[in-house]
């Protein structure tokens, strides 16, 4: 800047002319504060886009992505009225999250099953969250570069790769979007109170809850923000004012503080009411989905130990983000050192930050933000089978980054001679995040890479074994997949999904008895899940055990009358034992559910034909031919139905069309000869 100022002093022709034309030197200009923030926002957004851009060429994973998108018919249909109704009524993934469902439906409406575009949507939301975080932290602090550093750490930290790269975790980035919008709205409400502004905060909180229940802790964080930076507790009038000292506090001071605290708590009652409703809905959904750990399976002592060890792991991975995996197996043998280390660290930091509460209140606020927002997922109430998850830090890490950035910055303030090292340290931290994240992102290319990496960095990871097995099945390496399914069952014999997939893989390998044994075990583990009975029934049908398959298919329909293809498979099982009349209603319901499926029309027509209902059969074969005009079997079936109805001339035309399409179709030739022998005039 000094060099530019010197040039500007020479005027606009400070340099000698070239080819007779003067070189103009414009006066040096500085960016305004608004322009600086705009440049920072642009830099954060572009940096995040470039870091995560490889995701736009990546595939879906086979863990939860099928349930959320690729195999979810409600989502794949796009934004439809039936889908909207389903989203509001569904607890399909053990959570009530209609806004998340709408997001996935919109993606399918716009992009179909183009995985790269689905990844791009999550990335754009993450970019928006980054910019919103920067603007909010600046709004409450007026510290530009500290705010930018907080946002950059949030955007580029490896712990957050999972939330962005895993399509089924759209709920993470989406609920955080509403969380940050709610913080902006609350900041506006605090500065200019009003009913409309307050209602806006409540609405944004509700939308966040409908994206993912983890935002339930927002009212507690708002109370923390009332303490700092908004100072709504009136502490400037109490003995907590550092200029007066604690000894100067009077009973009146404390009464003022407690009165204000009561009013602020009452102000948050609408948020707590919404949160209570969401808690009840989530507990109901988790219990109905069988994923809520019981006290017998997860004793309180184990859950507390796991929670403390998880806090320690999250902090370790914040500073040294290595060996990250999409799944961490739950352990009943947690090292005592990890439990005590987590407990001591939590208490020590709380004690230290309480000691500095008058001088540096942000330390306690940020730390309580971090540990408090992790409470719903820390495992005290065990919802899932993992010990912890990187994605759970997506929202809580904001508080921790505020503690780190402000704490380190003020530490340097005490040593003015060392200030020159601040940008060096900041750049090193960001470059480290970018490096680790770029490596972590590569693991999410597909199900093979993410599962294989998880197996490399964890032990006894039966979920990763099962995921890798399914990925190998998808590329027709069932022989290799069987080994991984078997390992998953060895590690966790009570996990039904591993038993199911091992049974199915063994059936492909023609190991009948072992296959049925594992499938039977899986069904007994989860007798109330339709999908288990359906897989068992399909395998029984493939092995010719039709009567047993029929019983299982009927169980499927009792548990879930709308289960995809259950009616069709029940009909096929009934036909295999020559009970065509019973199969007709099954095929008819399947045709109603899948009106454009030509195969279903053929199956229904064949069953009607065998049940001696030729006219109705002819209607189904004709409907099939509208969908597939050159289908030989459909012409042959229609010819048989017309022949049974006595419409010989039309039957001859259909037989001849079948023979034209497939000249060596023996059955069609026999049928045609029968009619022409009896009715030579039709030759």
PLY file of the C-alpha trace (Angstrom):
ply
format ascii 1.0
element vertex 683
property float x
property float y
property float z
element edge 682
property int vertex1
property int vertex2
end_header
0.00 0.00 0.00
2.87 2.37 0.74
4.32 1.81 -2.74
0.98 2.54 -4.35
0.58 5.69 -2.29
4.00 6.89 -3.47
3.09 6.27 -7.11
-0.20 8.08 -6.64
1.69 11.16 -5.44
3.32 11.49 -8.83
-0.06 11.95 -10.47
-1.69 9.87 -13.12
1.37 9.83 -15.44
3.99 8.68 -12.97
5.48 6.16 -15.43
6.99 7.11 -18.80
4.70 6.78 -21.84
4.85 3.76 -24.14
4.31 4.40 -27.87
3.24 7.89 -27.01
0.45 6.73 -24.70
0.69 7.60 -20.99
0.35 4.83 -18.40
-2.29 5.82 -15.89
-1.71 5.05 -12.24
-5.02 5.20 -10.34
-4.93 6.39 -6.74
-4.81 3.57 -4.19
-8.16 2.65 -2.76
-9.10 0.61 0.27
-12.06 -1.76 0.48
-14.88 -0.65 2.68
-15.91 -2.87 5.58
-18.91 -4.12 3.60
-16.76 -4.88 0.57
-14.26 -6.74 2.76
-17.01 -8.93 4.15
-18.33 -9.58 0.65
-14.86 -10.67 -0.47
-14.54 -12.95 2.55
-17.94 -14.50 1.85
-16.92 -15.10 -1.76
-13.59 -16.60 -0.71
-15.23 -18.93 1.83
-17.83 -20.06 -0.70
-15.34 -20.63 -3.53
-12.85 -22.38 -1.27
-15.56 -24.73 -0.02
-16.82 -25.35 -3.56
-13.36 -26.25 -4.84
-12.61 -28.48 -1.86
-15.81 -30.50 -2.19
-16.21 -30.36 -5.99
-15.03 -34.00 -6.48
-18.27 -35.06 -4.76
-20.22 -34.05 -7.86
-18.68 -37.05 -9.63
-19.27 -39.53 -6.80
-21.93 -42.21 -6.43
-24.51 -43.00 -3.76
-23.36 -45.23 -0.91
-25.19 -48.43 0.01
-25.57 -47.44 3.69
-28.85 -45.58 4.29
-28.80 -43.85 0.87
-31.11 -46.59 -0.48
-33.60 -46.01 2.36
-33.51 -42.27 1.90
-33.34 -42.02 -1.90
-32.47 -44.78 -4.32
-34.95 -47.43 -3.10
-37.54 -45.10 -1.59
-40.45 -44.97 -4.04
-42.01 -41.98 -2.27
-38.83 -39.95 -2.74
-38.02 -41.19 -6.24
-41.43 -40.03 -7.47
-40.38 -36.42 -6.80
-42.58 -33.76 -5.24
-46.09 -35.17 -5.36
-49.11 -34.62 -3.15
-49.00 -38.27 -2.08
-45.33 -37.83 -1.21
-46.03 -34.72 0.86
-48.70 -36.58 2.83
-46.33 -39.51 3.35
-43.52 -37.19 4.52
-45.70 -35.70 7.25
-46.91 -39.10 8.43
-43.73 -41.11 8.03
-41.28 -42.24 10.70
-39.68 -44.50 8.09
-36.11 -43.78 9.21
-36.91 -43.70 12.93
-37.31 -39.93 12.87
-39.98 -37.42 11.88
-38.24 -35.20 9.33
-40.64 -34.03 6.60
-38.47 -31.07 5.51
-35.58 -33.44 4.82
-37.88 -35.65 2.77
-39.01 -32.62 0.75
-35.38 -31.80 0.02
-34.67 -35.30 -1.31
-37.93 -35.32 -3.28
-37.05 -32.01 -4.92
-33.66 -33.39 -5.93
-35.33 -36.42 -7.53
-37.82 -34.13 -9.24
-34.99 -32.08 -10.73
-32.19 -34.62 -11.22
-33.69 -38.09 -10.99
-31.07 -40.43 -9.52
-28.05 -38.45 -10.70
-25.91 -38.88 -7.58
-23.56 -36.03 -8.47
-26.42 -33.53 -8.49
-27.68 -34.78 -5.13
-24.16 -34.27 -3.77
-24.13 -30.77 -5.26
-27.28 -29.81 -3.35
-25.69 -30.83 -0.04
-22.55 -28.92 -0.99
-24.51 -25.74 -1.81
-26.29 -25.91 1.55
-22.92 -26.37 3.30
-21.60 -23.31 1.47
-24.65 -21.32 2.58
-24.10 -22.47 6.17
-20.48 -21.31 6.03
-21.39 -17.83 4.82
-24.25 -17.53 7.32
-21.95 -18.55 10.18
-19.36 -15.93 9.20
-21.98 -13.18 8.94
-23.57 -14.13 12.25
-20.32 -14.31 14.22
-19.29 -10.96 12.74
-22.71 -9.54 13.53
-22.36 -10.30 17.24
-18.64 -9.53 17.56
-17.64 -7.03 14.82
-14.38 -9.01 14.56
-13.95 -9.62 10.85
-10.96 -11.93 10.65
-11.78 -13.94 13.75
-15.26 -14.51 12.34
-13.79 -15.54 9.00
-11.47 -18.02 10.69
-14.35 -19.58 12.65
-16.34 -19.99 9.43
-13.35 -21.39 7.51
-12.63 -23.99 10.19
-16.30 -24.97 10.10
-16.32 -25.20 6.29
-13.10 -27.14 5.80
-12.70 -29.32 8.87
-12.41 -33.06 8.10
-14.96 -33.99 10.78
-17.61 -32.29 8.63
-16.88 -34.23 5.45
-19.33 -36.96 6.44
-22.26 -34.54 6.78
-21.63 -33.11 3.31
-20.47 -36.20 1.42
-23.09 -38.66 2.68
-26.31 -37.97 0.78
-28.56 -39.47 3.45
-27.04 -36.96 5.90
-28.67 -34.07 4.05
-30.56 -33.64 7.32
-27.33 -32.42 9.00
-26.63 -29.56 6.64
-30.32 -28.74 6.30
-31.11 -28.50 10.02
-27.96 -26.39 10.51
-29.17 -24.02 7.78
-32.34 -23.35 9.78
-30.30 -23.18 13.02
-28.13 -20.39 11.60
-31.12 -18.56 10.12
-32.75 -18.78 13.55
-29.63 -17.29 15.18
-29.73 -14.38 12.73
-33.44 -13.87 13.40
-32.91 -14.04 17.16
-30.12 -11.49 16.95
-32.51 -9.18 15.13
-35.20 -9.82 17.73
-32.85 -9.04 20.65
-31.85 -5.73 19.11
-35.36 -4.78 18.03
-37.90 -6.83 20.01
-41.21 -7.57 18.34
-43.79 -10.34 18.09
-43.21 -10.88 14.37
-39.45 -11.26 14.86
-39.97 -13.67 17.73
-42.41 -15.76 15.69
-39.87 -15.90 12.88
-37.34 -17.47 15.26
-39.94 -20.02 16.39
-40.83 -20.91 12.79
-37.20 -21.39 11.81
-36.67 -23.55 14.89
-39.68 -25.67 13.91
-38.31 -26.11 10.38
-34.99 -27.16 11.87
-36.72 -29.74 14.06
-38.53 -31.06 10.98
-35.15 -31.49 9.30
-33.39 -33.28 12.15
-34.29 -33.41 15.87
-30.70 -32.55 16.89
-31.54 -28.82 16.80
-33.69 -29.40 19.89
-30.92 -27.73 21.95
-31.40 -24.34 20.28
-33.36 -22.73 23.19
-30.51 -23.63 25.56
-28.01 -22.03 23.20
-30.22 -18.94 22.99
-30.03 -18.66 26.78
-26.24 -18.90 26.53
-26.27 -16.11 23.96
-28.45 -14.05 26.29
-25.54 -14.26 28.72
-22.92 -13.50 26.05
-22.80 -11.57 23.80
-26.28 -10.07 24.29
-25.88 -9.56 28.07
-29.63 -9.76 28.68
-29.13 -10.94 32.26
-28.28 -7.40 33.36
-24.83 -8.36 34.61
-23.48 -4.87 33.98
-25.42 -3.78 37.11
-24.26 -6.65 39.27
-21.11 -7.56 41.10
-20.08 -9.55 38.06
-18.90 -6.33 36.45
-15.09 -6.74 36.34
-14.68 -3.06 37.22
-16.41 -3.59 40.58
-15.27 -7.01 41.69
-17.27 -9.89 43.11
-17.18 -8.50 46.63
-19.25 -5.54 45.50
-22.22 -7.70 44.57
-25.30 -7.11 46.67
-28.41 -9.15 47.29
-30.30 -6.68 45.11
-27.87 -7.36 42.26
-28.53 -11.07 42.44
-32.29 -10.55 42.66
-32.14 -8.50 39.45
-30.14 -11.22 37.71
-32.47 -14.01 38.85
-35.54 -12.03 37.84
-34.16 -11.44 34.38
-33.14 -15.08 34.14
-36.71 -16.11 34.96
-38.12 -13.81 32.29
-35.65 -15.07 29.70
-36.48 -18.66 30.59
-40.19 -17.92 30.24
-39.48 -16.33 26.86
-38.05 -19.65 25.68
-41.11 -21.70 26.68
-42.48 -21.95 23.10
-39.15 -23.42 22.03
-39.09 -25.89 24.90
-42.67 -26.93 24.10
-41.77 -27.61 20.49
-38.67 -29.48 21.60
-40.68 -31.62 24.02
-43.08 -32.55 21.24
-40.21 -33.50 18.96
-38.60 -35.56 21.74
-41.77 -37.57 22.21
-42.16 -38.06 18.45
-38.53 -39.17 18.12
-38.75 -41.62 21.01
-41.91 -43.09 19.50
-40.29 -43.35 16.07
-37.14 -44.94 17.44
-39.08 -47.50 19.46
-41.32 -48.34 16.50
-38.21 -48.73 14.36
-36.50 -50.97 16.93
-33.39 -48.82 17.02
-33.76 -47.41 20.50
-31.35 -49.20 22.74
-32.92 -50.78 25.78
-31.48 -50.45 29.24
-30.76 -54.17 29.15
-28.73 -53.89 25.95
-27.00 -50.66 26.94
-26.66 -50.33 30.74
-26.44 -46.82 32.12
-22.83 -47.29 33.23
-21.82 -48.25 29.68
-23.74 -45.35 28.15
-22.16 -42.81 30.50
-18.71 -44.27 29.87
-19.24 -44.17 26.12
-20.47 -40.58 26.32
-17.40 -39.41 28.22
-15.04 -41.32 25.92
-16.87 -39.89 22.89
-16.36 -36.31 24.10
-12.66 -37.05 24.39
-12.59 -38.60 20.90
-14.39 -35.62 19.36
-11.84 -33.25 20.90
-8.91 -35.40 19.79
-10.25 -35.56 16.24
-10.80 -31.81 16.21
-7.08 -31.27 16.66
-5.84 -34.41 14.90
-8.50 -35.62 12.41
-7.15 -39.02 11.37
-8.66 -42.51 11.16
-12.14 -41.16 10.56
-14.81 -43.69 9.54
-18.48 -43.62 8.64
-19.21 -46.07 11.47
-17.59 -46.65 14.87
-18.69 -49.93 16.52
-20.14 -49.73 20.00
-17.85 -51.26 22.60
-18.75 -52.67 26.00
-15.09 -52.56 27.01
-14.19 -48.87 27.05
-10.72 -48.07 28.42
-10.84 -46.48 31.85
-8.28 -43.92 30.72
-10.66 -42.68 28.00
-13.55 -42.39 30.45
-11.54 -40.58 33.12
-9.81 -38.43 30.51
-13.14 -37.31 29.09
-14.58 -36.57 32.53
-11.51 -34.67 33.72
-11.28 -32.66 30.53
-14.92 -31.62 30.67
-14.71 -30.60 34.32
-11.31 -28.96 34.04
-12.32 -26.78 31.12
-15.60 -25.82 32.77
-13.71 -24.88 35.94
-11.13 -22.84 34.05
-13.74 -21.05 31.99
-15.83 -20.28 35.06
-12.75 -18.69 36.60
-12.46 -16.44 33.54
-16.18 -15.78 33.16
-15.94 -12.07 33.94
-13.01 -11.37 31.64
-13.73 -13.88 28.85
-17.38 -15.01 28.99
-17.21 -16.41 25.44
-15.03 -19.27 26.70
-17.77 -20.75 28.89
-20.51 -19.99 26.35
-18.66 -21.66 23.48
-17.67 -24.66 25.57
-21.21 -25.21 26.87
-22.47 -24.80 23.29
-20.15 -27.62 22.24
-20.89 -30.10 25.01
-24.58 -29.17 25.27
-25.52 -29.54 21.61
-23.83 -32.97 21.58
-26.06 -34.24 24.40
-28.89 -35.51 22.12
-26.43 -37.71 20.21
-23.79 -38.46 22.84
-25.40 -41.81 23.70
-26.93 -41.22 27.13
-30.13 -42.35 25.43
-28.79 -44.88 22.93
-30.70 -44.51 19.66
-28.39 -46.36 17.29
-25.74 -49.02 17.27
-22.71 -46.79 16.73
-20.54 -45.46 19.55
-20.24 -41.99 18.01
-20.30 -40.34 14.58
-18.25 -37.59 12.95
-21.43 -35.98 11.59
-22.63 -35.30 15.14
-19.97 -32.56 15.44
-21.29 -30.56 12.48
-23.39 -28.19 14.56
-21.66 -28.37 18.00
-18.22 -27.52 16.58
-19.28 -23.89 16.04
-19.07 -23.24 19.77
-15.71 -24.97 20.05
-14.26 -22.98 17.14
-15.35 -19.72 18.79
-13.54 -20.78 21.96
-10.38 -21.69 20.06
-10.22 -18.67 17.76
-11.04 -16.05 20.38
-8.97 -17.76 23.05
-5.83 -18.02 20.91
-6.27 -14.51 19.54
-6.49 -13.00 23.02
-3.56 -15.11 24.15
-1.45 -13.41 21.50
-2.77 -10.05 22.68
-0.86 -10.62 25.92
2.39 -11.04 23.98
2.43 -8.19 21.45
5.87 -9.22 20.21
4.46 -12.54 19.05
1.50 -11.13 17.10
3.24 -11.75 13.80
2.74 -15.48 14.38
-1.05 -15.21 14.46
-1.58 -15.31 10.68
1.03 -18.06 10.38
-0.82 -20.21 12.92
-4.18 -19.48 11.28
-2.91 -20.37 7.81
-1.30 -23.56 9.13
-4.59 -24.63 10.75
-6.58 -23.96 7.58
-4.05 -25.65 5.31
-4.09 -28.66 7.61
-7.88 -28.81 7.45
-7.82 -28.54 3.66
-5.23 -31.28 3.36
-6.92 -33.74 5.70
-10.37 -33.00 4.23
-9.27 -33.47 0.63
-8.01 -36.94 1.57
-11.15 -37.76 3.57
-13.41 -36.70 0.71
-11.79 -39.25 -1.62
-12.97 -42.09 0.58
-16.59 -41.19 -0.23
-16.31 -41.95 -3.95
-18.51 -45.04 -3.65
-19.57 -47.81 -1.30
-16.39 -49.82 -1.93
-14.01 -47.01 -1.00
-15.87 -45.78 2.07
-16.39 -49.29 3.49
-12.85 -50.44 2.79
-11.41 -47.35 4.51
-13.62 -47.91 7.56
-12.28 -51.46 7.86
-8.72 -50.15 7.64
-9.06 -47.69 10.52
-11.42 -49.53 12.90
-11.66 -52.96 14.49
-14.57 -55.42 14.47
-16.57 -53.11 12.21
-19.40 -55.42 11.22
-21.37 -52.62 9.54
-18.42 -51.86 7.25
-18.00 -55.59 6.54
-21.66 -55.85 5.56
-21.50 -52.69 3.46
-18.40 -53.88 1.62
-20.09 -57.22 1.03
-23.10 -55.57 -0.61
-20.79 -53.39 -2.70
-19.05 -56.55 -3.97
-22.41 -58.17 -4.75
-23.26 -55.12 -6.85
-20.21 -55.80 -9.06
-21.03 -59.54 -9.22
-18.36 -60.73 -6.78
-20.67 -62.67 -4.51
-17.89 -65.17 -3.83
-15.83 -62.45 -2.14
-18.86 -60.80 -0.57
-19.77 -63.99 1.30
-16.55 -63.73 3.31
-17.37 -60.21 4.50
-20.98 -61.12 5.34
-19.70 -64.09 7.32
-17.29 -61.83 9.20
-20.11 -59.40 10.02
-22.17 -62.30 11.42
-19.19 -63.59 13.40
-18.67 -60.20 15.04
-22.36 -59.50 15.65
-24.52 -62.63 15.33
-27.52 -60.74 16.69
-27.50 -58.18 13.89
-30.32 -59.17 11.52
-29.05 -57.32 8.47
-25.83 -59.31 8.44
-27.77 -62.57 8.76
-30.08 -61.56 5.91
-27.32 -60.69 3.49
-25.24 -63.74 4.32
-28.30 -65.91 3.70
-29.01 -64.29 0.36
-25.35 -64.51 -0.73
-25.26 -68.20 0.19
-28.42 -68.78 -1.83
-26.69 -67.29 -4.87
-23.79 -69.65 -4.19
-26.37 -72.54 -4.10
-25.66 -73.37 -0.47
-29.32 -74.02 0.28
-29.34 -75.27 3.85
-26.91 -72.64 5.18
-28.78 -69.92 3.32
-32.16 -70.79 4.83
-30.63 -71.17 8.28
-29.30 -67.60 8.28
-32.48 -66.18 6.79
-34.58 -67.98 9.39
-32.33 -66.55 12.14
-32.74 -63.06 10.73
-36.52 -63.32 10.67
-36.59 -64.52 14.27
-34.41 -61.58 15.33
-36.88 -59.06 13.88
-40.24 -60.83 13.55
-42.07 -57.56 13.02
-40.09 -56.33 10.00
-41.74 -57.00 6.65
-38.54 -56.82 4.63
-37.01 -59.77 6.48
-39.99 -62.03 5.85
-40.05 -60.91 2.21
-36.40 -61.84 1.63
-36.91 -65.15 3.38
-40.00 -65.87 1.29
-38.23 -65.07 -2.00
-35.44 -67.47 -1.16
-37.90 -70.21 -0.20
-39.70 -69.69 -3.50
-36.44 -69.91 -5.45
-35.74 -73.25 -3.77
-39.18 -74.59 -4.68
-40.56 -74.50 -1.13
-43.65 -72.71 -2.30
-46.05 -73.47 0.56
-43.59 -72.04 3.12
-43.00 -69.05 0.83
-46.74 -68.41 0.63
-46.98 -68.27 4.42
-44.08 -65.82 4.59
-45.51 -63.59 1.84
-48.84 -63.46 3.68
-46.94 -62.40 6.82
-45.30 -59.62 4.81
-48.69 -58.30 3.70
-50.05 -58.48 7.25
-47.14 -56.38 8.48
-47.12 -53.98 5.52
-50.03 -54.22 3.04
-48.28 -51.84 0.65
-44.92 -53.61 0.61
-43.48 -53.35 -2.94
-43.92 -56.52 -5.05
-45.22 -58.59 -2.12
-48.57 -59.09 -3.87
-46.81 -60.03 -7.10
-44.53 -62.53 -5.39
-47.43 -64.06 -3.46
-49.26 -64.50 -6.75
-46.23 -66.19 -8.32
-45.94 -68.52 -5.34
-49.63 -69.49 -5.62
-49.27 -70.11 -9.36
-46.28 -72.38 -8.70
-48.61 -74.73 -6.76
-51.42 -74.37 -9.34
-53.66 -72.17 -7.20
-54.27 -69.71 -10.02
-57.72 -68.60 -8.86
-56.21 -67.49 -5.53
-53.39 -65.76 -7.38
-55.73 -63.57 -9.46
-56.52 -61.02 -6.67
-52.80 -60.78 -5.85
-51.84 -60.01 -9.44
-54.77 -57.59 -9.75
-53.53 -55.61 -6.73
-49.98 -55.68 -8.11
-51.29 -54.32 -11.43
-53.12 -51.56 -9.56
-49.90 -50.61 -7.75
-47.78 -50.86 -10.93
-50.13 -50.08 -13.85
-47.29 -49.62 -16.35
-45.49 -52.87 -15.58
-45.96 -55.17 -18.59
-44.76 -58.27 -16.72
-47.43 -57.80 -14.06
-50.08 -57.59 -16.79
-48.79 -60.83 -18.31
-48.83 -62.63 -14.94
-52.38 -61.47 -14.27
-53.53 -62.49 -17.76
-51.94 -65.93 -17.41
-53.57 -66.49 -14.01
-56.97 -65.46 -15.39
-56.50 -67.76 -18.34
-55.67 -70.72 -16.11
-58.63 -69.82 -13.89
-60.87 -70.09 -16.99
-61.65 -66.38 -17.26
-60.61 -65.84 -20.91
-62.34 -62.52 -21.49
-60.68 -60.86 -18.52
-57.38 -62.49 -19.52
-57.67 -61.04 -23.03
-58.05 -57.55 -21.53
-54.78 -57.93 -19.60
-52.83 -59.27 -22.57
-54.15 -56.41 -24.69
-53.07 -53.94 -22.00
-49.62 -55.53 -22.01
-49.38 -55.16 -25.79
-50.09 -51.44 -25.48
-47.01 -51.22 -23.25
-44.84 -53.67 -25.28
-46.34 -54.13 -28.80
-43.71 -56.64 -29.97
-43.86 -58.99 -27.00
-44.29 -62.49 -28.42
-45.61 -64.03 -25.20
-48.33 -61.39 -24.97
-49.55 -62.17 -28.52
-49.54 -65.88 -27.70
-51.44 -65.35 -24.43
-54.00 -63.15 -26.15
-54.43 -65.80 -28.86
-55.09 -68.46 -26.23
-57.66 -66.25 -24.47
-59.45 -65.50 -27.74
-59.40 -69.18 -28.66
-61.02 -70.10 -25.34
-63.67 -67.41 -25.94
-64.47 -68.86 -29.39
-63.08 -65.86 -31.28
-61.11 -68.04 -33.67
-60.44 -65.54 -36.45
-58.93 -63.05 -34.00
-56.98 -65.85 -32.33
-55.50 -66.89 -35.69
-54.29 -63.31 -36.26
-52.57 -63.26 -32.88
-50.94 -66.68 -33.40
-49.62 -65.55 -36.77
-48.25 -62.31 -35.24
-46.48 -64.35 -32.55
-44.94 -66.57 -35.25
-43.92 -63.54 -37.29
-42.03 -62.15 -34.29
-40.61 -65.56 -33.31
-40.81 -68.03 -36.22
-39.70 -71.04 -34.14
-42.32 -70.48 -31.42
-43.54 -74.10 -31.21
-46.54 -73.50 -28.92
-47.93 -70.80 -31.19
-47.59 -73.12 -34.20
-49.46 -75.90 -32.38
-52.27 -73.53 -31.39
-52.60 -72.19 -34.91
-52.73 -75.73 -36.39
-55.47 -76.70 -33.93
-57.73 -73.85 -35.02
-57.06 -74.26 -38.74
-57.69 -78.02 -38.52
-61.07 -77.39 -36.92
-61.87 -74.34 -39.04
-60.22 -74.72 -42.47
-62.16 -71.74 -43.76
-59.83 -69.48 -41.71
-56.80 -70.49 -43.75
0 1
1 2
2 3
3 4
4 5
5 6
6 7
7 8
8 9
9 10
10 11
11 12
12 13
13 14
14 15
15 16
16 17
17 18
18 19
19 20
20 21
21 22
22 23
23 24
24 25
25 26
26 27
27 28
28 29
29 30
30 31
31 32
32 33
33 34
34 35
35 36
36 37
37 38
38 39
39 40
40 41
41 42
42 43
43 44
44 45
45 46
46 47
47 48
48 49
49 50
50 51
51 52
52 53
53 54
54 55
55 56
56 57
57 58
58 59
59 60
60 61
61 62
62 63
63 64
64 65
65 66
66 67
67 68
68 69
69 70
70 71
71 72
72 73
73 74
74 75
75 76
76 77
77 78
78 79
79 80
80 81
81 82
82 83
83 84
84 85
85 86
86 87
87 88
88 89
89 90
90 91
91 92
92 93
93 94
94 95
95 96
96 97
97 98
98 99
99 100
100 101
101 102
102 103
103 104
104 105
105 106
106 107
107 108
108 109
109 110
110 111
111 112
112 113
113 114
114 115
115 116
116 117
117 118
118 119
119 120
120 121
121 122
122 123
123 124
124 125
125 126
126 127
127 128
128 129
129 130
130 131
131 132
132 133
133 134
134 135
135 136
136 137
137 138
138 139
139 140
140 141
141 142
142 143
143 144
144 145
145 146
146 147
147 148
148 149
149 150
150 151
151 152
152 153
153 154
154 155
155 156
156 157
157 158
158 159
159 160
160 161
161 162
162 163
163 164
164 165
165 166
166 167
167 168
168 169
169 170
170 171
171 172
172 173
173 174
174 175
175 176
176 177
177 178
178 179
179 180
180 181
181 182
182 183
183 184
184 185
185 186
186 187
187 188
188 189
189 190
190 191
191 192
192 193
193 194
194 195
195 196
196 197
197 198
198 199
199 200
200 201
201 202
202 203
203 204
204 205
205 206
206 207
207 208
208 209
209 210
210 211
211 212
212 213
213 214
214 215
215 216
216 217
217 218
218 219
219 220
220 221
221 222
222 223
223 224
224 225
225 226
226 227
227 228
228 229
229 230
230 231
231 232
232 233
233 234
234 235
235 236
236 237
237 238
238 239
239 240
240 241
241 242
242 243
243 244
244 245
245 246
246 247
247 248
248 249
249 250
250 251
251 252
252 253
253 254
254 255
255 256
256 257
257 258
258 259
259 260
260 261
261 262
262 263
263 264
264 265
265 266
266 267
267 268
268 269
269 270
270 271
271 272
272 273
273 274
274 275
275 276
276 277
277 278
278 279
279 280
280 281
281 282
282 283
283 284
284 285
285 286
286 287
287 288
288 289
289 290
290 291
291 292
292 293
293 294
294 295
295 296
296 297
297 298
298 299
299 300
300 301
301 302
302 303
303 304
304 305
305 306
306 307
307 308
308 309
309 310
310 311
311 312
312 313
313 314
314 315
315 316
316 317
317 318
318 319
319 320
320 321
321 322
322 323
323 324
324 325
325 326
326 327
327 328
328 329
329 330
330 331
331 332
332 333
333 334
334 335
335 336
336 337
337 338
338 339
339 340
340 341
341 342
342 343
343 344
344 345
345 346
346 347
347 348
348 349
349 350
350 351
351 352
352 353
353 354
354 355
355 356
356 357
357 358
358 359
359 360
360 361
361 362
362 363
363 364
364 365
365 366
366 367
367 368
368 369
369 370
370 371
371 372
372 373
373 374
374 375
375 376
376 377
377 378
378 379
379 380
380 381
381 382
382 383
383 384
384 385
385 386
386 387
387 388
388 389
389 390
390 391
391 392
392 393
393 394
394 395
395 396
396 397
397 398
398 399
399 400
400 401
401 402
402 403
403 404
404 405
405 406
406 407
407 408
408 409
409 410
410 411
411 412
412 413
413 414
414 415
415 416
416 417
417 418
418 419
419 420
420 421
421 422
422 423
423 424
424 425
425 426
426 427
427 428
428 429
429 430
430 431
431 432
432 433
433 434
434 435
435 436
436 437
437 438
438 439
439 440
440 441
441 442
442 443
443 444
444 445
445 446
446 447
447 448
448 449
449 450
450 451
451 452
452 453
453 454
454 455
455 456
456 457
457 458
458 459
459 460
460 461
461 462
462 463
463 464
464 465
465 466
466 467
467 468
468 469
469 470
470 471
471 472
472 473
473 474
474 475
475 476
476 477
477 478
478 479
479 480
480 481
481 482
482 483
483 484
484 485
485 486
486 487
487 488
488 489
489 490
490 491
491 492
492 493
493 494
494 495
495 496
496 497
497 498
498 499
499 500
500 501
501 502
502 503
503 504
504 505
505 506
506 507
507 508
508 509
509 510
510 511
511 512
512 513
513 514
514 515
515 516
516 517
517 518
518 519
519 520
520 521
521 522
522 523
523 524
524 525
525 526
526 527
527 528
528 529
529 530
530 531
531 532
532 533
533 534
534 535
535 536
536 537
537 538
538 539
539 540
540 541
541 542
542 543
543 544
544 545
545 546
546 547
547 548
548 549
549 550
550 551
551 552
552 553
553 554
554 555
555 556
556 557
557 558
558 559
559 560
560 561
561 562
562 563
563 564
564 565
565 566
566 567
567 568
568 569
569 570
570 571
571 572
572 573
573 574
574 575
575 576
576 577
577 578
578 579
579 580
580 581
581 582
582 583
583 584
584 585
585 586
586 587
587 588
588 589
589 590
590 591
591 592
592 593
593 594
594 595
595 596
596 597
597 598
598 599
599 600
600 601
601 602
602 603
603 604
604 605
605 606
606 607
607 608
608 609
609 610
610 611
611 612
612 613
613 614
614 615
615 616
616 617
617 618
618 619
619 620
620 621
621 622
622 623
623 624
624 625
625 626
626 627
627 628
628 629
629 630
630 631
631 632
632 633
633 634
634 635
635 636
636 637
637 638
638 639
639 640
640 641
641 642
642 643
643 644
644 645
645 646
646 647
647 648
648 649
649 650
650 651
651 652
652 653
653 654
654 655
655 656
656 657
657 658
658 659
659 660
660 661
661 662
662 663
663 664
664 665
665 666
666 667
667 668
668 669
669 670
670 671
671 672
672 673
673 674
674 675
675 676
676 677
677 678
678 679
679 680
680 681
681 682
